[in-house]
Amino acid sequence: MKLLFKKFIKKWKAETPVFWKFVRNASVAATTSITAGLLAVSTGGISLPEKTTTVLSCSLFVFGFITGYAGTREKK
């Protein structure tokens, strides 16, 4: 487990190619905006349809995964 974690940290700190930086930054922006929107809606006391909440939650998961994947790409 430690070896896997150390390998992930090493890849995360490595220099990332330009394309993957763009993908990572776009994914972070999408994740941040979806999270802020859901937080604003829940704070305002407004309820979204269940299907919308499900789609947004799945989108958060996918964009979070893309952020992690793109962040671990390194120049060869």
Secondary structure, DSSP 8 states (H G I E B T S, - for coil): -HHHHHHHHHHHHS---HHHHHHHHHHHHHHHHHHHHHHHHHHTT----HHHHHHHHHHHHHHHHHHHHHHT----
